[in-house]
């Protein structure tokens, strides 16, 4: 029933693998030929990042000293308020006052529920079968 489709998929995968090998070889050759150009580009990126980081620090320092949010036509600062709090106190507040603020870490919860399923199952968790198709990586006959 599935033989023809498996054969088609096997051939398609073989073509993908050959094409990827060809690309990999060409890319490696290009990298060797352009090694100096690639190194210059990487150095230029690092230099630009260092200059940008330094400039950002200078702009913030200038704002703190002068209060000027626009020290240059191409430079500026955005000022906003951010909350500072202890996470434990915030969680305690949410449990007691505004539970809608809490969000379940579903991945961690489901992992926990599966872990205790055999020894201390959670009464409110039911398990159902999930069916997922699989296809072998190696389709050679």
MDAnalysis code that builds the backbone (N, CA, C; Angstrom):
import MDAnalysis as mda
import numpy as np

u = mda.Universe.empty(423, n_residues=141, atom_resindex=np.repeat(np.arange(141), 3), trajectory=True)
u.add_TopologyAttr("name", ["N", "CA", "C"] * 141)
u.add_TopologyAttr("resid", np.arange(1, 142))
u.add_TopologyAttr("resname", ["UNK", "UNK", "UNK", "UNK", "UNK", "UNK", "UNK", "UNK", "UNK", "UNK", "UNK", "UNK", "UNK", "UNK", "UNK", "UNK", "UNK", "UNK", "UNK", "UNK", "UNK", "UNK", "UNK", "UNK", "UNK", "UNK", "UNK", "UNK", "UNK", "UNK", "UNK", "UNK", "UNK", "UNK", "UNK", "UNK", "UNK", "UNK", "UNK", "UNK", "UNK", "UNK", "UNK", "UNK", "UNK", "UNK", "UNK", "UNK", "UNK", "UNK", "UNK", "UNK", "UNK", "UNK", "UNK", "UNK", "UNK", "UNK", "UNK", "UNK", "UNK", "UNK", "UNK", "UNK", "UNK", "UNK", "UNK", "UNK", "UNK", "UNK", "UNK", "UNK", "UNK", "UNK", "UNK", "UNK", "UNK", "UNK", "UNK", "UNK", "UNK", "UNK", "UNK", "UNK", "UNK", "UNK", "UNK", "UNK", "UNK", "UNK", "UNK", "UNK", "UNK", "UNK", "UNK", "UNK", "UNK", "UNK", "UNK", "UNK", "UNK", "UNK", "UNK", "UNK", "UNK", "UNK", "UNK", "UNK", "UNK", "UNK", "UNK", "UNK", "UNK", "UNK", "UNK", "UNK", "UNK", "UNK", "UNK", "UNK", "UNK", "UNK", "UNK", "UNK", "UNK", "UNK", "UNK", "UNK", "UNK", "UNK", "UNK", "UNK", "UNK", "UNK", "UNK", "UNK", "UNK", "UNK", "UNK", "UNK", "UNK"])
u.atoms.positions = np.array([
    [0.818, -1.202, 0.000],
    [0.000, 0.000, 0.000],
    [0.860, 1.264, 0.000],
    [1.931, 1.264, 0.783],
    [2.764, 2.458, 0.893],
    [4.075, 2.344, 0.128],
    [4.338, 1.207, -0.486],
    [5.625, 0.954, -1.136],
    [6.043, 2.021, -2.129],
    [5.119, 2.442, -2.996],
    [5.448, 3.426, -4.022],
    [5.811, 4.782, -3.386],
    [5.057, 5.183, -2.379],
    [5.327, 6.465, -1.707],
    [6.658, 6.419, -0.966],
    [6.972, 5.273, -0.325],
    [8.246, 5.130, 0.378],
    [9.387, 5.232, -0.629],
    [9.240, 4.605, -1.791],
    [10.270, 4.678, -2.832],
    [10.469, 6.110, -3.313],
    [9.362, 6.810, -3.548],
    [9.456, 8.212, -3.976],
    [10.167, 9.059, -2.921],
    [9.822, 8.840, -1.664],
    [10.446, 9.607, -0.588],
    [11.930, 9.281, -0.487],
    [12.282, 7.997, -0.631],
    [13.691, 7.589, -0.574],
    [14.485, 8.303, -1.675],
    [13.967, 8.326, -2.891],
    [14.642, 8.980, -4.011],
    [14.749, 10.486, -3.768],
    [13.685, 11.074, -3.265],
    [13.703, 12.516, -2.977],
    [14.745, 12.842, -1.911],
    [14.835, 12.027, -0.879],
    [15.824, 12.248, 0.176],
    [17.242, 12.086, -0.355],
    [17.441, 11.108, -1.230],
    [18.768, 10.917, -1.824],
    [19.182, 12.155, -2.612],
    [18.238, 12.722, -3.364],
    [18.523, 13.932, -4.134],
    [18.852, 15.098, -3.201],
    [18.079, 15.243, -2.144],
    [18.342, 16.302, -1.162],
    [19.748, 16.139, -0.583],
    [20.105, 14.913, -0.191],
    [21.424, 14.660, 0.395],
    [22.546, 14.980, -0.586],
    [22.388, 14.571, -1.855],
    [23.426, 14.850, -2.850],
    [23.555, 16.351, -3.087],
    [22.445, 17.028, -3.208],
    [22.474, 18.476, -3.413],
    [23.136, 19.177, -2.227],
    [22.816, 18.737, -1.018],
    [23.413, 19.355, 0.167],
    [24.917, 19.102, 0.211],
    [25.345, 17.892, -0.169],
    [26.789, 17.602, -0.218],
    [27.479, 18.533, -1.216],
    [26.855, 18.720, -2.376],
    [27.426, 19.618, -3.390],
    [27.542, 21.042, -2.852],
    [26.496, 21.501, -2.179],
    [26.518, 22.840, -1.587],
    [27.617, 22.932, -0.527],
    [27.729, 21.911, 0.323],
    [28.745, 21.922, 1.382],
    [30.151, 21.994, 0.803],
    [30.417, 21.210, -0.237],
    [31.740, 21.224, -0.872],
    [32.012, 22.598, -1.473],
    [31.055, 23.144, -2.186],
    [31.236, 24.462, -2.800],
    [31.451, 25.537, -1.738],
    [30.711, 25.437, -0.647],
    [30.839, 26.421, 0.433],
    [32.216, 26.339, 1.077],
    [32.698, 25.123, 1.319],
    [34.030, 24.957, 1.904],
    [35.104, 25.514, 0.980],
    [34.974, 25.292, -0.327],
    [35.926, 25.847, -1.289],
    [35.875, 27.376, -1.259],
    [34.686, 27.917, -1.258],
    [34.524, 29.371, -1.213],
    [35.154, 29.947, 0.052],
    [34.918, 29.285, 1.200],
    [35.503, 29.754, 2.455],
    [37.030, 29.784, 2.376],
    [37.636, 28.729, 1.813],
    [39.094, 28.695, 1.688],
    [39.580, 29.818, 0.783],
    [38.884, 30.028, -0.333],
    [39.290, 31.062, -1.294],
    [39.115, 32.465, -0.721],
    [38.146, 32.636, 0.148],
    [37.802, 33.972, 0.656],
    [38.172, 34.148, 2.129],
    [39.101, 33.353, 2.618],
    [39.436, 33.364, 4.041],
    [39.801, 34.761, 4.546],
    [40.639, 35.465, 3.798],
    [41.054, 36.799, 4.244],
    [39.886, 37.784, 4.219],
    [39.064, 37.706, 3.196],
    [37.914, 38.601, 3.097],
    [36.941, 38.339, 4.246],
    [36.720, 37.075, 4.566],
    [35.816, 36.715, 5.669],
    [36.383, 37.230, 6.984],
    [37.685, 37.061, 7.195],
    [38.326, 37.536, 8.433],
    [38.201, 39.051, 8.554],
    [38.400, 39.781, 7.445],
    [38.255, 41.249, 7.485],
    [36.829, 41.648, 7.837],
    [35.857, 40.940, 7.264],
    [34.454, 41.252, 7.543],
    [34.131, 41.008, 9.010],
    [34.612, 39.899, 9.565],
    [34.372, 39.599, 10.981],
    [35.028, 40.648, 11.878],
    [36.246, 41.048, 11.546],
    [36.947, 42.072, 12.330],
    [36.186, 43.398, 12.257],
    [35.703, 43.737, 11.062],
    [34.948, 44.981, 10.896],
    [33.669, 44.957, 11.739],
    [32.993, 43.802, 11.772],
    [31.773, 43.676, 12.592],
    [32.096, 43.873, 14.065],
    [33.190, 43.241, 14.529],
    [33.574, 43.366, 15.940],
    [33.946, 44.810, 16.269],
    [34.695, 45.475, 15.375],
    [35.082, 46.865, 15.604],
    [33.843, 47.766, 15.678],
    [32.912, 47.566, 14.740],
    [31.689, 48.379, 14.731],
    [30.886, 48.157, 16.006],
    [30.801, 46.911, 16.471],
    [30.054, 46.603, 17.698],
    [30.699, 47.278, 18.905],
    [32.026, 47.254, 18.986],
    [32.735, 47.919, 20.089],
    [32.482, 49.426, 20.080],
    [32.552, 50.029, 18.883],
    [32.305, 51.467, 18.773],
    [30.870, 51.786, 19.170],
    [29.920, 50.970, 18.702],
    [28.513, 51.186, 19.033],
    [28.271, 51.077, 20.534],
    [28.822, 50.048, 21.156],
    [28.650, 49.881, 22.608],
    [29.237, 51.054, 23.375],
    [30.412, 51.493, 22.985],
    [31.054, 52.630, 23.638],
    [30.204, 53.898, 23.471],
    [29.700, 54.115, 22.267],
    [28.862, 55.285, 22.006],
    [27.583, 55.244, 22.837],
    [26.975, 54.075, 22.974],
    [25.765, 53.954, 23.798],
    [26.057, 54.331, 25.254],
    [27.185, 53.861, 25.771],
    [27.569, 54.202, 27.144],
    [27.758, 55.723, 27.267],
    [28.421, 56.316, 26.287],
    [28.662, 57.775, 26.326],
    [27.349, 58.561, 26.287],
    [26.386, 58.109, 25.483],
    [25.103, 58.798, 25.373],
    [24.359, 58.733, 26.709],
    [24.359, 57.570, 27.355],
    [23.694, 57.426, 28.657],
    [24.387, 58.295, 29.698],
    [25.711, 58.285, 29.709],
    [26.450, 59.127, 30.663],
    [26.136, 60.602, 30.437],
    [26.068, 61.010, 29.179],
    [25.749, 62.403, 28.853],
    [24.372, 62.771, 29.381],
    [23.393, 61.863, 29.185],
    [22.046, 62.127, 29.678],
    [22.044, 62.273, 31.200],
    [22.764, 61.389, 31.882],
    [22.801, 61.446, 33.342],
    [23.433, 62.739, 33.840],
    [24.392, 63.259, 33.098],
    [25.067, 64.504, 33.496],
    [24.261, 65.737, 33.134],
    [23.624, 65.737, 31.938],
    [22.992, 66.957, 31.432],
    [21.469, 66.910, 31.418],
    [20.883, 65.708, 31.386],
    [19.437, 65.586, 31.250],
    [18.972, 65.740, 29.811],
    [19.891, 65.952, 28.887],
    [19.565, 66.132, 27.475],
    [19.313, 64.774, 26.826],
    [18.075, 64.570, 26.342],
    [17.719, 63.295, 25.741],
    [18.172, 63.184, 24.281],
    [18.595, 64.266, 23.688],
    [18.997, 64.263, 22.281],
    [20.310, 65.032, 22.143],
    [21.446, 64.417, 22.570],
    [22.719, 65.128, 22.559],
    [23.293, 65.349, 21.158],
    [22.709, 64.695, 20.161],
    [23.179, 64.788, 18.774],
    [21.985, 64.434, 17.899],
    [21.905, 65.002, 16.682],
    [20.749, 64.697, 15.829],
    [20.535, 63.198, 15.562],
    [21.581, 62.398, 15.634],
    [21.463, 60.965, 15.351],
    [21.513, 60.104, 16.610],
    [21.558, 60.741, 17.765],
    [21.672, 60.004, 19.026],
    [20.602, 60.453, 19.998],
    [20.153, 59.555, 20.843],
    [19.165, 59.923, 21.846],
    [19.012, 58.838, 22.889],
    [18.176, 59.122, 23.875],
    [17.861, 58.142, 24.899],
    [16.357, 58.044, 25.029],
    [15.890, 56.886, 25.392],
    [14.508, 56.656, 25.757],
    [14.513, 56.388, 27.246],
    [13.672, 57.072, 27.982],
    [13.626, 56.894, 29.425],
    [12.277, 56.300, 29.787],
    [12.313, 55.220, 30.549],
    [11.070, 54.582, 30.981],
    [11.254, 54.081, 32.406],
    [10.142, 53.729, 33.023],
    [10.192, 53.181, 34.372],
    [10.097, 51.669, 34.299],
    [10.905, 50.997, 35.093],
    [10.838, 49.543, 35.174],
    [10.656, 49.158, 36.630],
    [9.824, 48.163, 36.900],
    [9.588, 47.773, 38.290],
    [10.777, 46.995, 38.866],
    [11.045, 47.229, 40.125],
    [12.072, 46.499, 40.863],
    [11.347, 45.817, 42.022],
    [11.452, 44.499, 42.106],
    [10.727, 43.767, 43.153],
    [11.379, 42.420, 43.386],
    [11.021, 41.827, 44.512],
    [11.471, 40.479, 44.819],
    [10.443, 39.507, 44.254],
    [10.907, 38.561, 43.459],
    [10.006, 37.630, 42.779],
    [9.145, 36.856, 43.774],
    [9.721, 36.435, 44.875],
    [8.974, 35.661, 45.868],
    [7.780, 36.461, 46.404],
    [7.991, 37.750, 46.676],
    [6.890, 38.584, 47.180],
    [5.820, 38.790, 46.107],
    [6.251, 38.920, 44.850],
    [5.287, 39.098, 43.763],
    [4.433, 37.841, 43.589],
    [5.053, 36.673, 43.676],
    [4.309, 35.414, 43.549],
    [3.327, 35.269, 44.700],
    [3.775, 35.583, 45.906],
    [2.904, 35.512, 47.075],
    [1.705, 36.446, 46.908],
    [1.954, 37.663, 46.430],
    [0.879, 38.625, 46.179],
    [-0.111, 38.069, 45.157],
    [0.410, 37.501, 44.065],
    [-0.462, 36.990, 43.011],
    [-1.338, 35.850, 43.518],
    [-0.752, 34.934, 44.295],
    [-1.547, 33.830, 44.855],
    [-2.679, 34.354, 45.716],
    [-2.407, 35.341, 46.542],
    [-3.389, 35.843, 47.505],
    [-4.378, 36.825, 46.898],
    [-3.917, 37.679, 45.994],
    [-4.759, 38.799, 45.563],
    [-5.251, 38.722, 44.117],
    [-4.378, 38.358, 43.189],
    [-4.747, 38.404, 41.781],
    [-4.226, 37.150, 41.070],
    [-4.850, 35.990, 41.301],
    [-4.337, 34.738, 40.737],
    [-4.262, 34.728, 39.214],
    [-5.016, 35.599, 38.549],
    [-4.973, 35.638, 37.087],
    [-3.578, 36.064, 36.590],
    [-2.755, 36.628, 37.468],
    [-1.403, 37.024, 37.085],
    [-0.472, 35.828, 36.914],
    [-0.872, 34.690, 37.454],
    [-0.012, 33.505, 37.400],
    [-0.250, 32.731, 36.111],
    [0.813, 32.172, 35.561],
    [0.707, 31.365, 34.357],
    [1.429, 30.045, 34.601],
    [0.778, 28.970, 34.235],
    [1.323, 27.641, 34.420],
    [2.423, 27.368, 33.397],
    [3.540, 26.855, 33.855],
    [4.587, 26.369, 32.953],
    [4.145, 24.982, 32.527],
    [3.446, 24.908, 31.406],
    [2.818, 23.653, 31.000],
    [3.841, 22.554, 30.747],
    [4.965, 22.888, 30.160],
    [5.971, 21.865, 29.888],
    [6.473, 21.248, 31.192],
    [6.782, 22.080, 32.179],
    [7.272, 21.575, 33.469],
    [6.175, 20.780, 34.176],
    [4.931, 21.289, 34.138],
    [3.826, 20.587, 34.801],
    [3.593, 19.214, 34.180],
    [3.535, 19.143, 32.850],
    [3.281, 17.873, 32.181],
    [4.407, 16.879, 32.438],
    [5.622, 17.364, 32.489],
    [6.760, 16.498, 32.806],
    [6.622, 15.952, 34.231],
    [6.241, 16.813, 35.155],
    [6.038, 16.387, 36.553],
    [4.909, 15.356, 36.634],
    [3.780, 15.653, 35.983],
    [2.624, 14.750, 36.028],
    [2.991, 13.376, 35.462],
    [3.765, 13.354, 34.397],
    [4.180, 12.076, 33.823],
    [5.118, 11.346, 34.787],
    [5.984, 12.089, 35.445],
    [6.929, 11.490, 36.377],
    [6.263, 10.830, 37.576],
    [5.155, 11.404, 38.053],
    [4.475, 10.848, 39.236],
    [3.296, 9.961, 38.855],
    [3.092, 9.768, 37.566],
    [1.938, 9.000, 37.095],
    [1.881, 7.600, 37.702],
    [3.012, 6.935, 37.844],
    [3.020, 5.571, 38.367],
    [2.996, 5.495, 39.877],
    [3.524, 6.498, 40.571],
    [3.648, 6.416, 42.032],
    [2.602, 7.232, 42.779],
    [2.346, 8.442, 42.355],
    [1.365, 9.303, 43.031],
    [0.637, 10.135, 41.976],
    [-0.210, 9.485, 41.160],
    [-0.853, 10.193, 40.053],
    [-1.730, 11.352, 40.531],
    [-1.744, 12.408, 39.737],
    [-2.587, 13.565, 40.054],
    [-4.019, 13.230, 39.659],
    [-4.939, 13.376, 40.593],
    [-6.321, 12.941, 40.376],
    [-7.029, 13.730, 39.272],
    [-6.578, 14.909, 38.994],
    [-7.271, 15.745, 38.006],
    [-6.629, 15.651, 36.614],
    [-5.658, 14.773, 36.456],
    [-4.991, 14.613, 35.164],
    [-5.376, 13.262, 34.576],
    [-5.919, 13.294, 33.366],
    [-6.235, 12.071, 32.639],
    [-5.222, 11.944, 31.504],
    [-5.008, 10.719, 31.073],
    [-4.054, 10.479, 29.995],
    [-4.781, 9.870, 28.818],
    [-4.491, 10.374, 27.619],
    [-5.077, 9.800, 26.422],
    [-3.968, 9.491, 25.428],
    [-4.242, 8.549, 24.569],
    [-3.256, 8.124, 23.587],
    [-3.132, 9.167, 22.482],
    [-1.902, 9.509, 22.153],
    [-1.639, 10.424, 21.037],
    [-0.880, 9.615, 19.994],
    [-1.379, 9.587, 18.779],
    [-0.780, 8.795, 17.712],
    [-0.041, 9.725, 16.765],
    [1.246, 9.427, 16.541],
    [2.089, 10.226, 15.654],
    [2.764, 9.291, 14.661],
    [2.691, 9.635, 13.396],
    [3.331, 8.776, 12.392],
    [4.845, 8.973, 12.439],
    [5.585, 7.932, 12.074],
    [7.040, 8.008, 11.996],
    [7.479, 7.455, 10.655],
    [8.583, 7.993, 10.161],
    [9.160, 7.501, 8.913],
    [10.646, 7.307, 9.177],
    [11.157, 6.124, 8.889],
    [12.559, 5.841, 9.127],
    [13.447, 6.762, 8.305],
    [14.598, 7.136, 8.857],
    [15.540, 7.968, 8.114],
    [16.117, 7.199, 6.937],
    [16.435, 5.939, 7.153],
    [17.016, 5.093, 6.120],
    [15.900, 4.330, 5.409],
    [15.628, 4.705, 4.181],
    [14.548, 4.053, 3.432],
    [15.084, 3.069, 2.414],
    [16.370, 2.748, 2.491],
    [16.948, 1.744, 1.578],
    [16.308, 0.396, 1.880],
    [16.064, -0.364, 0.835],
    [15.393, -1.649, 1.010],
    [16.321, -2.714, 1.495],
])
